[in-house]
Amino acid sequence: MAKKAILVLEDGSVYEGNAFGAETTTYGEVVFNTSMTGYQEMLTDPSYAGQILVPTYPLIGNYGISQSDFESRQIQVRGFAVREYCSQPSHWQSTRTLHEFLVANGIPGISGIDTRALTRHIRSSGVMMGIITSEMTAEEALKELKDLPKYDFTDFVHQVSTEKSYAWQSNTPVTADSSLRVILSEAKNLTAQDRLLDRRISPRTDSAKQSHIIVIDYGLKYNILCILTQFGCQVTAVPCTTSAEDILALNPDGIVLSPGPGDPALLDDITETVRKLIGKKPIMGICLGHQLIGRALGAKTFKLKFGHRGGNHPVRDLATGRVYITAQNHGYAIDADTVKGGLEVSHINLNDGTVEGLRHRDLPILSIQYHSEASPGPWDNMYLFERFLEMVGISKSGTQKQLKRIGGIGADEGTSGREHDRWIYGEG
């Protein structure tokens, strides 16, 4: 008989189920994700730090855990709530069960609850704190939950960021929870997914190859580093505490501001660093990085009622009208009415009209609220890395000049049909 467990929300709602994973009590902000696959990538995504994750897809664990699907070195969520847990996975790459993975990382799970009803409740009432326990009554759990720290007031970025800088090589093995994760090694060793990725990445120009890209780690996913190295870049990840002066001393050709967890309003020190980097090098911001660019130039952010998390969110490029299906994972957004400092809104969410992208009128800066690296999710937005690296390539060839955008974003029919910014150099 499975041990009984409960998930108690701060409004007093109780969901009864069965315990799996580690036998411990946990708490966090309860959020849902609408992707149909990719639970291992979700579990190891640092943007879920401090949260209890609820996948809306009912069957979880059916393909086990593989050595190649880590997005960080460990599980980042605090708890996992699923409709049906599969204890006998079937996949040729599986090395252990989801239950074993959770146990090894000390993370509790609860199965057998109505996750669709829970999702509807969160959509109606908004995200809220919750606690998973198999040791307390619902009344005891609710009382304890009221005394625990709120998600909104916790700085998770400094908890999940790397402590030391490191160079990422395309053929360097990476240890992830005692498993060897070989990242995009020689072609003969590539998986089917890697081969597809290799075909998707085909830059129009070689000017950005061998560029040195600094990725500031606010909670980055490994796939960002993988994609940049596939483009031929030399990639260095640095801690979120690295100063602007130290970043520029590494002589980067471009800077990527990574995704990450929590409220950007708590990150004034990091925002100030971003402000000092603006105008010095081409910059790309993803998710939290996008919000930090906005705040660095005077925009405000706000908390969404229940956030955007999943692999099926439609986003419109305002310059071309084209709609992209995107992977998202965020609970905060930029207030469109406060965008300033030379920034303009470039993309919007078609579900609720929120800001999904920014670009600068005069400087080589682009940012997106969604995840161009997906994992899990659609690969529709890989072209954004190419757009960024085109800016990097132009920047490298235009020393001591000012990079300016002209003509907005125009459709390039070519072979890919993808759109890209056009930039020129003026004396500056």
Helices and strands as residue ranges (DSSP letters): E 4-9, E 14-21, E 26-33, H 39-43, G 46-48, E 51-55, E 59-60, E 65-66, E 79-81, E 84-85, E 94-96, H 98-105, E 108-111, H 115-125, E 128-133, H 138-146, G 151-153, H 157-160, E 166-168, E 173-176, E 179-182, G 187-189, H 192-200, E 212-217, H 222-230, E 234-239, H 244-249, E 254-257, G 264-266, H 268-277, E 283-286, H 288-296, E 301-317, E 323-334, G 336-338, E 343-349, E 355-360, E 365-368, H 383-397, E 401-411, E 419-427
